[in-house]
Amino acid sequence: MDALFASPWGALFIFLARIVDVSCDTMRVLFTVRGKRGIAGVLGFTQALVWIFAVGAAIRHLDSWMHVIAYAAGYAAGTISGITIERFVAYGVAQVRIITRGTGEAIALALRDLGFGVTQTRGEGRSGGVDILHTIVQRSQVDDVLSVVDRMDRAALVTVEEPRAVRGGFVDTREWRVPLPWEKSRQRV
Protein backbone atom coordinates (compact mmCIF):
# COMPACT_ATOMS: atom_id res chain seq x y z
CA MET A 1 0.00 0.00 0.00
CA ASP A 2 2.86 2.36 0.82
CA ALA A 3 4.34 1.79 -2.65
CA LEU A 4 1.03 2.91 -4.17
CA PHE A 5 1.03 6.13 -2.12
CA ALA A 6 4.69 6.76 -3.04
CA SER A 7 3.76 6.65 -6.75
CA PRO A 8 2.08 9.38 -8.81
CA TRP A 9 -1.22 7.75 -7.79
CA GLY A 10 -0.50 8.82 -4.22
CA ALA A 11 0.00 12.40 -5.39
CA LEU A 12 -3.31 12.20 -7.25
CA PHE A 13 -4.99 10.87 -4.09
CA ILE A 14 -3.62 13.82 -2.10
CA PHE A 15 -4.81 16.27 -4.76
CA LEU A 16 -8.34 14.83 -4.86
CA ALA A 17 -8.56 14.49 -1.07
CA ARG A 18 -7.63 18.17 -0.66
CA ILE A 19 -10.36 19.17 -3.12
CA VAL A 20 -12.93 17.27 -1.03
CA ASP A 21 -11.54 18.54 2.27
CA VAL A 22 -11.41 22.24 1.32
CA SER A 23 -14.79 22.12 -0.44
CA CYS A 24 -16.33 20.61 2.71
CA ASP A 25 -14.66 23.31 4.79
CA THR A 26 -16.06 26.08 2.58
CA MET A 27 -19.57 24.66 2.86
CA ARG A 28 -19.13 24.09 6.61
CA VAL A 29 -18.36 27.78 7.11
CA LEU A 30 -21.41 28.73 5.02
CA PHE A 31 -23.74 26.56 7.10
CA THR A 32 -22.09 27.64 10.37
CA VAL A 33 -22.71 31.31 9.60
CA ARG A 34 -26.35 30.51 8.83
CA GLY A 35 -26.77 28.61 12.11
CA LYS A 36 -27.22 25.11 10.60
CA ARG A 37 -25.34 23.22 13.29
CA GLY A 38 -26.17 19.67 12.19
CA ILE A 39 -25.08 20.09 8.58
CA ALA A 40 -22.03 22.09 9.67
CA GLY A 41 -21.08 19.32 12.10
CA VAL A 42 -21.32 16.57 9.48
CA LEU A 43 -19.29 18.63 7.02
CA GLY A 44 -16.70 19.41 9.70
CA PHE A 45 -16.36 15.71 10.56
CA THR A 46 -15.97 14.77 6.89
CA GLN A 47 -13.49 17.58 6.28
CA ALA A 48 -11.33 16.61 9.28
CA LEU A 49 -11.36 12.91 8.38
CA VAL A 50 -10.34 13.51 4.78
CA TRP A 51 -7.72 16.08 5.86
CA ILE A 52 -6.05 13.59 8.20
CA PHE A 53 -5.54 11.10 5.37
CA ALA A 54 -4.38 13.79 2.91
CA VAL A 55 -1.91 15.45 5.26
CA GLY A 56 -0.66 12.06 6.49
CA ALA A 57 0.08 10.96 2.93
CA ALA A 58 1.73 14.29 2.13
CA ILE A 59 3.95 14.27 5.24
CA ARG A 60 5.12 10.71 4.56
CA HIS A 61 6.33 11.87 1.14
CA LEU A 62 7.75 15.34 1.81
CA ASP A 63 10.81 14.37 -0.23
CA SER A 64 8.61 14.13 -3.36
CA TRP A 65 7.98 17.45 -5.10
CA MET A 66 5.02 15.82 -6.85
CA HIS A 67 3.26 15.09 -3.52
CA VAL A 68 3.96 18.55 -2.14
CA ILE A 69 2.67 20.26 -5.30
CA ALA A 70 -0.39 17.98 -5.29
CA TYR A 71 -1.15 19.04 -1.70
CA ALA A 72 -0.94 22.76 -2.52
CA ALA A 73 -2.74 22.42 -5.87
CA GLY A 74 -5.51 20.43 -4.22
CA TYR A 75 -5.99 23.25 -1.72
CA ALA A 76 -6.28 25.79 -4.55
CA ALA A 77 -8.63 23.60 -6.58
CA GLY A 78 -10.69 22.87 -3.46
CA THR A 79 -11.10 26.59 -2.84
CA ILE A 80 -12.37 27.12 -6.38
CA SER A 81 -14.57 24.03 -6.13
CA GLY A 82 -16.03 25.10 -2.78
CA ILE A 83 -16.94 28.55 -4.08
CA THR A 84 -18.51 27.01 -7.18
CA ILE A 85 -20.57 24.59 -5.07
CA GLU A 86 -21.64 27.42 -2.76
CA ARG A 87 -22.84 29.51 -5.72
CA PHE A 88 -24.68 26.53 -7.20
CA VAL A 89 -26.40 25.68 -3.91
CA ALA A 90 -27.26 29.38 -3.29
CA TYR A 91 -28.64 28.55 0.14
CA GLY A 92 -30.45 31.28 2.09
CA VAL A 93 -31.95 34.65 1.34
CA ALA A 94 -30.63 37.94 -0.01
CA GLN A 95 -31.77 41.52 0.34
CA VAL A 96 -31.76 43.41 -2.94
CA ARG A 97 -31.81 47.22 -2.81
CA ILE A 98 -32.51 49.08 -6.05
CA ILE A 99 -32.10 52.85 -6.36
CA THR A 100 -33.50 54.21 -9.60
CA ARG A 101 -34.58 57.49 -11.14
CA GLY A 102 -38.01 57.43 -12.72
CA THR A 103 -38.52 53.68 -13.21
CA GLY A 104 -39.13 52.60 -9.61
CA GLU A 105 -42.86 52.06 -10.02
CA ALA A 106 -42.41 49.98 -13.20
CA ILE A 107 -39.65 47.84 -11.66
CA ALA A 108 -41.68 47.30 -8.47
CA LEU A 109 -44.72 46.26 -10.53
CA ALA A 110 -42.67 43.87 -12.66
CA LEU A 111 -41.14 42.26 -9.57
CA ARG A 112 -44.52 41.96 -7.87
CA ASP A 113 -45.91 40.33 -11.03
CA LEU A 114 -43.19 37.68 -10.61
CA GLY A 115 -44.34 37.05 -7.03
CA PHE A 116 -41.73 39.06 -5.14
CA GLY A 117 -42.60 41.35 -2.26
CA VAL A 118 -41.26 44.86 -2.83
CA THR A 119 -41.15 47.86 -0.50
CA GLN A 120 -40.90 51.16 -2.33
CA THR A 121 -39.88 54.49 -0.82
CA ARG A 122 -38.86 57.89 -2.14
CA GLY A 123 -35.44 59.32 -1.48
CA GLU A 124 -33.24 62.21 -2.41
CA GLY A 125 -30.06 61.53 -4.39
CA ARG A 126 -27.27 63.76 -5.59
CA SER A 127 -29.21 64.70 -8.72
CA GLY A 128 -32.72 64.81 -7.25
CA GLY A 129 -35.51 62.40 -6.40
CA VAL A 130 -35.03 58.63 -6.56
CA ASP A 131 -37.10 55.53 -5.90
CA ILE A 132 -35.64 53.03 -3.44
CA LEU A 133 -36.90 49.46 -3.74
CA HIS A 134 -36.20 46.71 -1.22
CA THR A 135 -36.95 43.04 -1.68
CA ILE A 136 -35.93 39.86 0.15
CA VAL A 137 -35.58 36.84 -2.13
CA GLN A 138 -34.08 33.37 -2.15
CA ARG A 139 -30.41 33.62 -3.17
CA SER A 140 -31.21 31.45 -6.16
CA GLN A 141 -33.63 34.17 -7.34
CA VAL A 142 -31.21 37.11 -7.27
CA ASP A 143 -30.31 36.74 -10.95
CA ASP A 144 -34.02 36.86 -11.84
CA VAL A 145 -34.42 40.15 -9.95
CA LEU A 146 -31.28 41.59 -11.53
CA SER A 147 -32.46 40.69 -15.03
CA VAL A 148 -35.70 42.63 -14.46
CA VAL A 149 -33.73 45.66 -13.25
CA ASP A 150 -31.26 45.44 -16.15
CA ARG A 151 -34.09 45.22 -18.65
CA MET A 152 -35.84 48.30 -17.22
CA ASP A 153 -32.99 50.55 -15.98
CA ARG A 154 -29.36 49.61 -16.66
CA ALA A 155 -28.25 52.75 -14.77
CA ALA A 156 -29.94 51.72 -11.51
CA LEU A 157 -27.77 51.30 -8.44
CA VAL A 158 -28.26 47.77 -7.12
CA THR A 159 -26.80 46.22 -3.97
CA VAL A 160 -27.22 42.65 -2.81
CA GLU A 161 -26.62 41.73 0.82
CA GLU A 162 -27.19 38.71 3.02
CA PRO A 163 -29.39 39.51 6.01
CA ARG A 164 -28.55 37.68 9.24
CA ALA A 165 -32.22 37.18 10.05
CA VAL A 166 -35.57 37.79 8.39
CA ARG A 167 -38.82 37.93 10.34
CA GLY A 168 -42.28 38.97 9.18
CA GLY A 169 -43.26 40.63 5.93
CA PHE A 170 -43.67 38.85 2.63
CA VAL A 171 -40.85 36.58 1.55
CA ASP A 172 -41.50 34.02 -1.15
CA THR A 173 -40.10 30.88 0.47
CA ARG A 174 -40.95 28.50 -2.35
CA GLU A 175 -37.84 26.80 -3.64
CA TRP A 176 -36.79 27.22 -7.24
CA ARG A 177 -35.47 24.27 -9.12
CA VAL A 178 -32.34 24.28 -11.23
CA PRO A 179 -33.30 24.75 -14.89
CA LEU A 180 -32.61 21.99 -17.36
CA PRO A 181 -30.02 22.90 -20.01
CA TRP A 182 -32.64 23.49 -22.73
CA GLU A 183 -34.77 25.80 -20.54
CA LYS A 184 -34.17 29.54 -20.77
CA SER A 185 -35.12 30.61 -17.25
CA ARG A 186 -35.97 29.20 -13.85
CA GLN A 187 -39.48 28.00 -13.32
CA ARG A 188 -41.36 27.35 -10.09
CA VAL A 189 -41.97 23.76 -9.14
Long-range contacts (C-beta under 8 A, 24 or more apart in sequence): 2-60, 5-57, 5-60, 5-61, 6-61, 6-64, 8-66, 10-57, 10-61, 10-67, 11-61, 11-64, 11-66, 11-67, 11-69, 11-70, 12-70, 13-54, 13-57, 14-54, 14-57, 14-58, 14-67, 14-70, 14-71, 14-74, 15-70, 15-71, 15-73, 15-74, 15-77, 16-74, 17-50, 17-51, 17-53, 17-54, 17-57, 17-74, 18-54, 18-70, 18-71, 18-73, 18-74, 18-75, 18-77, 18-78, 19-74, 19-77, 19-78, 19-81, 20-46, 20-50, 20-78, 21-47, 21-50, 21-51, 21-54, 21-74, 21-78, 22-47, 22-74, 22-75, 22-77, 22-78, 22-79, 22-81, 22-82, 23-78, 23-81, 23-82, 23-85, 24-50, 24-82, 25-78, 25-82, 26-78, 26-79, 26-82, 26-83, 26-85, 26-86, 27-82, 27-85, 27-86, 27-89, 30-86, 30-91, 31-91, 34-91, 34-92, 88-178, 90-138, 90-139, 90-140, 90-142, 91-139, 92-138, 92-139, 92-162, 93-136, 93-137, 93-138, 93-139, 93-162, 93-163, 93-166, 93-171, 94-136, 94-137, 94-138, 94-139, 94-142, 94-160, 94-161, 94-162, 94-163, 95-134, 95-135, 95-136, 95-160, 95-161, 95-162, 95-163, 96-133, 96-134, 96-135, 96-136, 96-137, 96-142, 96-145, 96-146, 96-158, 96-159, 96-160, 97-132, 97-133, 97-134, 97-158, 97-159, 97-160, 97-161, 98-131, 98-132, 98-133, 98-134, 98-135, 98-149, 98-156, 98-157, 98-158, 99-123, 99-125, 99-130, 99-131, 99-132, 99-133, 99-156, 99-157, 99-158, 100-130, 100-131, 100-133, 100-149, 100-153, 100-155, 100-156, 100-157, 101-125, 101-127, 101-128, 101-129, 101-130, 101-131, 101-153, 101-155, 102-131, 102-153, 103-131, 103-152, 103-153, 103-156, 104-130, 104-131, 104-132, 104-133, 105-131, 106-152, 107-131, 107-133, 107-148, 107-149, 107-152, 107-153, 107-156, 108-133, 110-148, 110-152, 111-135, 111-145, 111-148, 114-144, 114-148, 115-172, 115-188, 116-141, 116-145, 116-172, 117-169, 117-170, 117-171, 117-172, 136-163, 136-166, 136-169, 136-171, 137-171, 137-172, 138-172, 138-173, 138-175, 138-176, 140-175, 140-176, 140-186, 141-172, 141-176, 141-186, 144-185, 144-186
